Structures are given as C-alpha cells and as structure tokens.
Amino acid sequence: MAKIAFIGLGHMGGGMAPNLAKAGHEVRAFDLSEAALSAAEQNGCVRAGSTEDAVRDADVVVTMLPAAQHVLGVYRDQVLGMAPTSALLIDCSTIDVASARTVEEEAAAQGYTMVDAPVSGGIAAAASGNLTFMVGGSDEAFERAKPFIEPMAKAVIHAGGAGAGQAAKICNNMILGVTMAATCEAFVLAQKLGLDPQVFFDISSKASGQSWSMTTYCPVPGVGPETPADHDYEGGFAAGLMLKDLKLAMDAAEQAGAYTPMGGEAEELYQRFVNLGGGSKDFSGIIKMIDDSWKAPEQK
C-alpha cells in the first residue's frame, strides 16, 4: 500500500481521505483546522504537522483546496521540491483551467507527474466513496492515478489533457446551477397555480422535466429523497461554492468566446442569494429567495 499525503480536510476532503485509509493506504493528513485534523485521525488517517511534513516521503499527494490561489501557493511553496519527484500529484480542487494547466506545467518542469481531478457528488458521496472524478492529464498519468482515485469514487473518467478535468467540472456545474434554479422556479410556480408539491414531483420526475435537481436533490422539504431541503438547507453544496463555480464557467466562456446566457442568469441569481446572506446555505436554498419568503439572518 502507498504512503498518501492528503492536504485539505474540509467538507469534501474530510470525507475523501478516510476512504483512502479504509483501502489500506497510510494517509498522512493535514489541514489548518484542528477539528478537521482530529476528525481525520478518528477515521484512520495519521496527523501531519504541516503540508511539508505530510508530503516529505509520500508516494502520492492529494489536494482538495478552496481556490486557485491556494492550489498555486501550496504546490509552489510546500509540495514541489518537498515531495519526492517520484510522487504522483492529484489535485481535486475546483479551479480555473488556466491555473490547473499552470501548476501541472510547473510540476512537470520539476519532474513530477500530475493530474487535475475535480469531483462531483457532494458531501455524502465524498464520505461514502461515491464521487465522480473528471481527470485531466496524459494517458500515462491517468492510468497511474486511477487506482488511488477509485477508493473514493463511483466513476473515474479521463476527460483529456492537462486542465480538461477542470473544464468538464465547470461545464457540469453550470448545468447544475441552471437546472436547480429552473427547478426551484417551477416548484414555486406550480404551488402558486394550486398544485401540491408532491403531486408535481410525482409528475415531473417521470416526465420531460426530470433532472438530477428534481429527482435526486429536490429543493422542496418532504418531497422526494431526503436532501438538505429537509434540514433547513444546511449541509450539502454551499451556494457560495456554486457561485464560485458559475463565475469560473462565465470567465471560461468569455475567454473561449462561448455564448452562455443561461449560465450568466444563474450566476446573477446565486450572486443575489449570497449577497442576502445565503452563501453558507445549500445551493438549493435559492428557492427561498425565488418565492420571496427568505430573509437575511439579521432580518429574521
């Protein structure tokens, strides 16, 4: 089994790292949060004192970090030159394509093999090892990374060369942001037209309006499978993170010259929701803004 350094134990990384330990790997984990480190220890990981300590003799380095500046900073200052050049580098953060390509080029220049491997599936899937990984990198790098990703995954898909994983992730999440906003609008309209939410769910989930946002992650409490809507929109995928992903998609669209009006509208809606104080709520909580009943915390 391999020595794996896992850097970043937030909502996603905190669920992912223990699955590598359960697979028999020695996982040396590090995060700036003491609570996150303690939880990782309780779930089979070994506490590292720093990123440098974690990666020093690692066979594999896995990172799950908040944004591009963190990824670039951690790799430039704490991983490259600190981890052995034989170590495989796997970044699971969601960042812009250009930054992903930059860090992979810098890693390759120092003799490392690296892939970008962002994920889809949410906190529950991270904990249960059922994430979908979209992997960017060479064929050789993908084949080398796949056995270490599989304990955390239900699907591991090679998207293409360096940065392709990030491209797939931001396009996927643009679909998710748009469909969730439309699903919320449809439930609000259906209720105002006198339809019972459960009846509308029973119809739409089996008709052409069906989507993941409808059938798996319904934004209405008490309808369909259990979701964050049943817990006052706590947990799940924070609206602030959805906004981040939509901004990445819109920036990429501008650079690529792609026309994405629905993506732009979704970004505007989530920006308003975050501005109202909904950034830490699950992204499906935008339904509470759409039906005008949701107020910022200080206004309650």
C-alpha positions as CSV (number, residue, x, y, z in Angstrom):
1,M,0.0,0.0,0.0
2,A,1.1,3.6,-0.6
3,K,2.0,6.5,1.6
4,I,-0.5,9.2,0.7
5,A,-0.3,12.8,1.8
6,F,-3.8,14.4,1.8
7,I,-3.9,18.2,2.1
8,G,-7.3,19.9,2.7
9,L,-9.8,18.3,5.0
10,G,-12.9,20.5,4.5
11,H,-16.4,19.2,3.8
12,M,-15.2,17.2,0.8
13,G,-11.6,16.3,1.7
14,G,-12.6,15.3,5.2
15,G,-14.8,12.6,3.7
16,M,-12.4,11.6,1.0
17,A,-9.3,11.0,3.0
18,P,-10.7,8.3,5.3
19,N,-11.7,6.2,2.2
20,L,-8.1,6.0,1.2
21,A,-7.2,4.8,4.7
22,K,-10.0,2.2,4.6
23,A,-8.5,1.0,1.3
24,G,-5.3,0.2,3.3
25,H,-3.1,3.2,2.4
26,E,-1.1,5.1,5.0
27,V,-2.8,8.5,4.8
28,R,-0.9,11.4,6.3
29,A,-3.4,14.2,6.5
30,F,-3.0,18.0,7.1
31,D,-5.4,20.9,7.4
32,L,-5.2,24.3,9.1
33,S,-8.3,23.3,11.2
34,E,-7.7,21.4,14.4
35,A,-11.2,20.0,14.3
36,A,-10.7,18.7,10.8
37,L,-7.4,17.0,11.8
38,S,-9.0,15.4,14.8
39,A,-11.8,14.0,12.7
40,A,-9.3,12.6,10.1
41,E,-7.4,10.9,12.9
42,Q,-10.6,9.3,14.3
43,N,-11.3,8.0,10.8
44,G,-8.0,6.2,10.2
45,C,-5.7,8.9,9.0
46,V,-2.3,9.9,10.6
47,R,-2.0,13.6,11.6
48,A,0.8,15.5,9.9
49,G,2.2,18.7,11.4
50,S,2.4,20.6,8.2
51,T,2.0,20.1,4.4
52,E,5.8,19.7,4.1
53,D,5.7,17.0,6.8
54,A,2.9,15.2,5.0
55,V,4.5,15.2,1.6
56,R,8.1,14.6,2.6
57,D,8.2,10.8,1.7
58,A,4.9,10.4,0.0
59,D,4.2,8.1,-2.9
60,V,1.0,10.2,-3.7
61,V,-0.1,13.7,-2.8
62,V,-3.8,14.5,-3.0
63,T,-5.0,18.1,-2.5
64,M,-8.5,19.4,-2.0
65,L,-8.3,23.2,-1.6
66,P,-10.7,26.1,-1.8
67,A,-9.5,28.1,-4.8
68,A,-6.8,28.6,-7.4
69,Q,-4.6,30.9,-5.2
70,H,-4.5,28.2,-2.6
71,V,-3.6,25.5,-5.1
72,L,-0.8,27.5,-6.7
73,G,0.6,28.6,-3.3
74,V,0.5,25.1,-1.7
75,Y,2.2,23.5,-4.7
76,R,4.8,26.2,-5.3
77,D,5.7,26.7,-1.7
78,Q,5.0,23.4,0.1
79,V,4.8,20.5,-2.4
80,L,7.1,21.0,-5.3
81,G,10.7,20.4,-4.2
82,M,9.4,19.0,-0.8
83,A,7.8,15.8,-2.1
84,P,10.0,13.2,-3.9
85,T,9.8,13.7,-7.6
86,S,8.6,10.1,-7.8
87,A,5.4,11.2,-6.1
88,L,2.2,11.3,-8.1
89,L,0.3,14.6,-7.6
90,I,-3.5,14.6,-7.7
91,D,-5.3,18.0,-7.3
92,C,-9.1,17.5,-6.6
93,S,-9.8,21.2,-6.1
94,T,-12.2,23.1,-8.4
95,I,-10.2,25.9,-10.0
96,D,-9.9,27.7,-13.4
97,V,-8.5,25.8,-16.3
98,A,-5.5,28.2,-16.8
99,S,-4.4,27.8,-13.2
100,A,-4.7,24.0,-13.4
101,R,-2.5,23.9,-16.6
102,T,0.0,26.3,-15.0
103,V,0.5,24.2,-11.9
104,E,0.7,21.0,-13.9
105,E,3.3,22.6,-16.2
106,E,5.4,23.7,-13.2
107,A,5.2,20.3,-11.7
108,A,6.2,18.6,-14.9
109,A,9.2,21.0,-15.2
110,Q,10.4,19.7,-11.9
111,G,10.0,16.1,-12.9
112,Y,6.6,15.3,-11.3
113,T,3.6,13.5,-12.8
114,M,0.3,15.4,-12.0
115,V,-3.4,15.3,-12.9
116,D,-6.3,17.6,-12.2
117,A,-9.2,15.6,-10.8
118,P,-12.1,17.7,-9.6
119,V,-15.2,15.8,-8.3
120,S,-18.9,15.8,-8.4
121,G,-21.3,14.3,-5.9
122,G,-21.4,16.4,-2.8
123,I,-20.6,15.7,0.9
124,A,-22.5,12.5,1.3
125,A,-20.8,11.0,-1.8
126,A,-17.4,12.1,-0.6
127,A,-18.0,10.2,2.7
128,S,-19.4,7.1,1.1
129,G,-16.7,6.9,-1.7
130,N,-19.2,7.6,-4.5
131,L,-17.8,10.7,-6.2
132,T,-17.4,11.1,-9.9
133,F,-13.9,12.2,-10.8
134,M,-13.2,14.1,-14.0
135,V,-9.4,13.7,-14.7
136,G,-7.2,15.8,-16.8
137,G,-3.7,14.7,-17.7
138,S,-1.7,12.4,-20.0
139,D,-2.9,8.8,-20.6
140,E,0.1,7.6,-18.6
141,A,-0.7,9.9,-15.7
142,F,-4.4,8.9,-15.7
143,E,-3.6,5.2,-15.6
144,R,-1.2,5.8,-12.7
145,A,-3.7,8.0,-10.8
146,K,-6.8,5.8,-11.3
147,P,-6.0,3.1,-8.6
148,F,-5.6,5.8,-6.0
149,I,-8.8,7.6,-7.0
150,E,-11.0,4.5,-7.2
151,P,-11.4,4.1,-3.4
152,M,-13.1,7.5,-3.3
153,A,-15.2,7.1,-6.5
154,K,-18.1,5.6,-8.2
155,A,-16.7,6.7,-11.6
156,V,-13.3,7.9,-12.7
157,I,-13.4,9.4,-16.2
158,H,-10.4,10.6,-18.3
159,A,-11.5,14.0,-19.7
160,G,-8.4,14.7,-21.7
161,G,-5.1,16.6,-21.3
162,A,-4.0,18.9,-18.5
163,G,-6.9,21.1,-17.4
164,A,-9.5,19.0,-19.1
165,G,-10.9,17.8,-15.7
166,Q,-11.5,21.4,-14.6
167,A,-13.1,22.2,-18.0
168,A,-15.5,19.3,-17.5
169,K,-16.3,20.2,-13.9
170,I,-17.2,23.9,-14.6
171,C,-19.4,22.9,-17.6
172,N,-21.1,20.2,-15.5
173,N,-21.7,22.6,-12.6
174,M,-23.1,25.3,-14.9
175,I,-25.7,22.7,-16.0
176,L,-26.4,22.0,-12.3
177,G,-26.7,25.7,-11.3
178,V,-29.1,26.4,-14.2
179,T,-31.3,23.3,-13.7
180,M,-31.5,23.9,-10.0
181,A,-32.7,27.5,-10.5
182,A,-35.2,26.3,-13.1
183,T,-36.4,23.5,-10.8
184,C,-36.9,26.0,-7.9
185,E,-38.8,28.4,-10.2
186,A,-41.0,25.6,-11.4
187,F,-41.9,24.4,-7.9
188,V,-42.8,27.9,-6.8
189,L,-45.0,28.4,-9.9
190,A,-46.6,25.0,-9.5
191,Q,-47.6,25.8,-5.9
192,K,-48.9,29.3,-6.8
193,L,-51.0,27.6,-9.5
194,G,-52.5,25.3,-6.8
195,L,-50.5,22.1,-7.4
196,D,-49.5,20.1,-4.5
197,P,-45.6,19.9,-4.5
198,Q,-45.6,16.1,-4.0
199,V,-48.0,15.7,-6.9
200,F,-45.9,17.9,-9.1
201,F,-42.8,16.0,-8.2
202,D,-44.5,12.7,-9.0
203,I,-45.4,14.0,-12.4
204,S,-42.3,15.9,-13.4
205,S,-39.8,13.3,-12.0
206,K,-41.3,10.9,-14.5
207,A,-41.8,13.4,-17.4
208,S,-39.6,15.5,-19.6
209,G,-38.9,17.9,-16.7
210,Q,-36.9,15.2,-15.0
211,S,-33.3,16.1,-13.9
212,W,-30.9,15.4,-11.1
213,S,-32.0,18.6,-9.4
214,M,-35.6,17.3,-9.5
215,T,-35.3,13.6,-8.6
216,T,-32.2,13.3,-6.5
217,Y,-31.8,16.7,-4.9
218,C,-35.3,18.1,-4.8
219,P,-35.3,21.7,-3.3
220,V,-38.7,21.2,-1.5
221,P,-38.8,19.8,2.0
222,G,-40.6,16.5,2.4
223,V,-40.7,15.7,-1.3
224,G,-38.6,13.0,-2.9
225,P,-35.5,11.6,-1.3
226,E,-34.0,13.2,1.8
227,T,-32.0,16.3,0.8
228,P,-30.6,19.4,2.5
229,A,-34.1,21.0,2.0
230,D,-35.2,18.7,4.8
231,H,-32.6,20.2,7.1
232,D,-33.3,23.9,6.5
233,Y,-30.8,23.8,3.6
234,E,-27.9,23.1,5.9
235,G,-25.1,20.9,4.7
236,G,-24.8,19.8,1.1
237,F,-23.2,22.1,-1.5
238,A,-22.9,25.7,-0.3
239,A,-24.4,28.4,-2.5
240,G,-21.2,30.3,-2.2
241,L,-19.4,27.4,-3.8
242,M,-21.9,27.2,-6.6
243,L,-21.4,30.9,-7.2
244,K,-17.7,30.3,-7.4
245,D,-18.1,27.5,-10.0
246,L,-20.5,29.6,-12.1
247,K,-18.1,32.5,-12.1
248,L,-15.3,30.1,-13.2
249,A,-17.7,29.0,-16.0
250,M,-18.5,32.5,-17.1
251,D,-14.8,33.5,-17.1
252,A,-14.0,30.5,-19.2
253,A,-16.9,31.3,-21.6
254,E,-15.6,34.8,-22.0
255,Q,-12.1,33.6,-22.8
256,A,-13.4,30.9,-25.2
257,G,-15.9,33.2,-26.9
258,A,-18.8,31.0,-25.9
259,Y,-22.4,32.4,-25.6
260,T,-23.8,31.2,-22.3
261,P,-26.8,33.4,-21.4
262,M,-28.5,30.9,-19.1
263,G,-25.2,30.4,-17.2
264,G,-25.0,34.2,-16.8
265,E,-28.5,34.4,-15.4
266,A,-27.8,31.6,-12.9
267,E,-24.7,33.4,-11.8
268,E,-26.7,36.6,-11.2
269,L,-29.3,34.7,-9.2
270,Y,-26.8,33.0,-7.0
271,Q,-24.9,36.3,-6.5
272,R,-28.1,37.8,-5.2
273,F,-28.7,34.9,-2.9
274,V,-25.2,35.1,-1.5
275,N,-25.5,38.9,-1.1
276,L,-28.6,38.3,1.0
277,G,-26.6,36.1,3.4
278,G,-27.3,32.7,1.8
279,G,-23.7,31.8,0.9
280,S,-23.4,29.0,3.6
281,K,-26.8,27.5,2.8
282,D,-27.1,24.6,0.4
283,F,-27.4,25.9,-3.2
284,S,-31.0,24.5,-3.5
285,G,-32.0,27.1,-0.8
286,I,-32.2,29.6,-3.6
287,I,-35.9,28.6,-3.7
288,K,-36.4,30.6,-0.5
289,M,-35.3,33.7,-2.4
290,I,-37.3,32.9,-5.5
291,D,-40.6,32.7,-3.5
292,D,-39.7,35.9,-1.6
293,S,-40.0,34.3,1.9
294,W,-36.3,34.1,2.7
295,K,-34.6,36.9,4.6
296,A,-31.0,37.5,5.6
297,P,-30.2,36.2,9.1
298,E,-30.0,39.7,10.6
299,Q,-33.5,40.4,9.3
300,K,-35.2,37.4,10.9
